[in-house]
Amino acid sequence: MNQTTHRLRTALATRDLDAIVQLLADNVVFRSPVVYNPYHGRDALSAILAAVFRVFDEWHCVRQISPHDSSDHALVFHARIGDRQIEGCDFLHLDHNGQVDEFYVMVRPLSGALALADATTRQLARTESLPQT
């Protein structure tokens, strides 16, 4: 099991934003399940994750897919936003330094993705400006 992926999984489960940021490459690219253009950099991803942590009532990883000696990993998760259950996957790519340089998320069902988009946008509007894509 890859140490970076394991540490990221633990940090996501405990909502430890500082620990997550330490695992990200400066030039990390984040692809949202609800916005077409990617976000770039630690600051953008940190703001988005802070909002998502306030939105999810629950998040737990149900499966980690980490092929031996691979730079690509996946965290399959379940989460809840209000009364809406969602399933998703965090796809990760690690650079040559073992830091996450690509992080993209897919969620289902569509109603869950829409609930995530709405709730996250409201959180970002209340606390920070939405990072530019």
Summary of the structure (lengths in Angstrom):
residues: 133
radius of gyration: 13.8
end to end distance: 32.6
largest distance: 42.0
contacts: 397
relative contact order: 0.21
helix: 38%
strand: 36%
